[in-house]
Amino acid sequence: MKIAGVDVGERPLILAPMEDVTNPPFRKFCKRYGADWLYSEFVSADALVRSVNKSLKKLTIDETERPVTIQIYGRFIDSMVEASKIVEEAQPDFIDINFGCPVKRVAQKGAGAGMLKDVPLMVEMTRQIVNAVKIPVTAKTRLGWDCENIIIEDIAERLQDVGIQALAIHGRTRSQMYTGEADWEPIARVKNNPRIKIPILGNGDITSPQKAKEAFDKYGVDGVMIGRATIGKPWIFRQIKHYFETGELLPDLSVAEQIDIIKEQIQLSVEWIDEIRGLLHMRRHMASMFKGLPHFRDLRIRMLQAPDLRTLWQVFDEIREKYGESTIED
Ligand SMILES: Cc1cc2nc3c(=O)[nH]c(=O)nc-3n(C[C@H](O)[C@H](O)[C@H](O)COP(=O)(O)O)c2cc1C
């Protein structure tokens, strides 16, 4: 499938944007294991306009990761337009506008999912960004503010009309945050609306190859975006691809194989940030690994509390010795 001339693959599997997760080192692994299209973590438009170093660093992209999207958020049209131009200079394949972030510090201020309460502003902001840059603009949002206000069908048409090239929809409302189950029916209604011509990317609770297949087959989306299930398991993309190609489920990686991968990830993270913060950053990934290993509690605690690489490597050696060839059934 091509979007504005950019090839994003057939039935693309997309790494969802995740703050503090989808930085360049992590994206590298998702790409290696088969992600077709990568999103950066969201970047504050205001911080970009003020040239905050930490935010400028988030614009780093590598040629090998294309197609890649940089996502921005903010509540003021002026700074969002300005930030889009700054992002454009970094030459991502797409700029995405975040209209879905539910966390208080973003949404209560009117940015992210806060825009679901002011659709005219959302549409006007999008229109001005589309007009300000040459690269394609996409958006990511939720079903609506709450279950009494499921407005995604209307939003999709209006954002399409002002020129977005694809829309990613997380099948939850802002009020749901991350609770309950994602509802894919409204996503399918958007997709089946004959007025909608742009690709619709479905998102929410894709945790297995079967669920990814259902997203395409039952709900008809053009792409599937995966977030939390990639944390500690970037090879989920390969498992899904294999299932699509053969109808068979790949056995999960052995503990020893998983250790090799996480060590490499940690090393890259440390190079990207520094030893202490690079290690802290990876704890979220480690925390979601090795679930279901018998009698693992003490080793898990030591793994998650290791203060430096040397200690952590020793813990990994112990895990390898005790469980190396085991595989963990999900
Ligand atoms: C830790 C974390 C950070 C996130 N950060 C962002 C973000 O920066 N931008 C965004 O659009 N969505 C963000 N999300 C939402 C995800 O992109 C995705 O919509 C959501 O997790 C649902 O998909 P999933 O069930 O596959 O995880 C974040 C989610 C998580 C768990």
Ligand as a Chemical Component Dictionary entry (heavy atoms), coordinates in Angstrom:
data_LIG
# 
_chem_comp.id                   LIG 
_chem_comp.type                 NON-POLYMER 
_chem_comp.pdbx_formal_charge   0 
_chem_comp.three_letter_code    LIG 
# 
loop_
_chem_comp_atom.comp_id 
_chem_comp_atom.atom_id 
_chem_comp_atom.alt_atom_id 
_chem_comp_atom.type_symbol 
_chem_comp_atom.charge 
_chem_comp_atom.model_Cartn_x 
_chem_comp_atom.model_Cartn_y 
_chem_comp_atom.model_Cartn_z 
_chem_comp_atom.pdbx_ordinal 
LIG C1  C1  C 0 3.654  3.791  27.603 1  
LIG C2  C2  C 0 2.731  4.312  26.542 2  
LIG C3  C3  C 0 3.026  5.500  25.909 3  
LIG C4  C4  C 0 2.181  5.986  24.902 4  
LIG N1  N1  N 0 2.533  7.136  24.249 5  
LIG C5  C5  C 0 1.799  7.534  23.168 6  
LIG C6  C6  C 0 2.231  8.611  22.360 7  
LIG O1  O1  O 0 3.287  9.223  22.589 8  
LIG N2  N2  N 0 1.436  8.962  21.305 9  
LIG C7  C7  C 0 0.274  8.288  21.003 10 
LIG O2  O2  O 0 -0.404 8.633  20.023 11 
LIG N3  N3  N 0 -0.136 7.251  21.741 12 
LIG C8  C8  C 0 0.606  6.851  22.800 13 
LIG N4  N4  N 0 0.225  5.744  23.496 14 
LIG C9  C9  C 0 -0.954 4.986  23.045 15 
LIG C10 C10 C 0 -0.547 3.863  22.071 16 
LIG O3  O3  O 0 -0.008 4.397  20.879 17 
LIG C11 C11 C 0 -1.758 3.005  21.712 18 
LIG O4  O4  O 0 -2.744 3.823  21.112 19 
LIG C12 C12 C 0 -2.380 2.315  22.910 20 
LIG O5  O5  O 0 -1.395 1.779  23.772 21 
LIG C13 C13 C 0 -3.347 1.203  22.481 22 
LIG O6  O6  O 0 -2.686 0.253  21.701 23 
LIG P1  P1  P 0 -2.193 -1.168 22.336 24 
LIG O7  O7  O 0 -3.420 -1.810 22.974 25 
LIG O8  O8  O 0 -1.674 -1.947 21.172 26 
LIG O9  O9  O 0 -1.169 -0.829 23.367 27 
LIG C14 C14 C 0 1.013  5.274  24.532 28 
LIG C15 C15 C 0 0.732  4.074  25.184 29 
LIG C16 C16 C 0 1.556  3.588  26.175 30 
LIG C17 C17 C 0 1.226  2.279  26.842 31 
# 
loop_
_chem_comp_bond.comp_id 
_chem_comp_bond.atom_id_1 
_chem_comp_bond.atom_id_2 
_chem_comp_bond.value_order 
_chem_comp_bond.pdbx_ordinal 
LIG C1  C2  SING 1  
LIG C2  C3  SING 2  
LIG C2  C16 DOUB 3  
LIG C3  C4  DOUB 4  
LIG C4  N1  SING 5  
LIG C4  C14 SING 6  
LIG N1  C5  DOUB 7  
LIG C5  C6  SING 8  
LIG C5  C8  SING 9  
LIG C6  O1  DOUB 10 
LIG C6  N2  SING 11 
LIG N2  C7  SING 12 
LIG C7  O2  DOUB 13 
LIG C7  N3  SING 14 
LIG N3  C8  DOUB 15 
LIG C8  N4  SING 16 
LIG N4  C9  SING 17 
LIG N4  C14 SING 18 
LIG C9  C10 SING 19 
LIG C10 O3  SING 20 
LIG C10 C11 SING 21 
LIG C11 O4  SING 22 
LIG C11 C12 SING 23 
LIG C12 O5  SING 24 
LIG C12 C13 SING 25 
LIG C13 O6  SING 26 
LIG O6  P1  SING 27 
LIG P1  O7  DOUB 28 
LIG P1  O8  SING 29 
LIG P1  O9  SING 30 
LIG C14 C15 DOUB 31 
LIG C15 C16 SING 32 
LIG C16 C17 SING 33 
# 
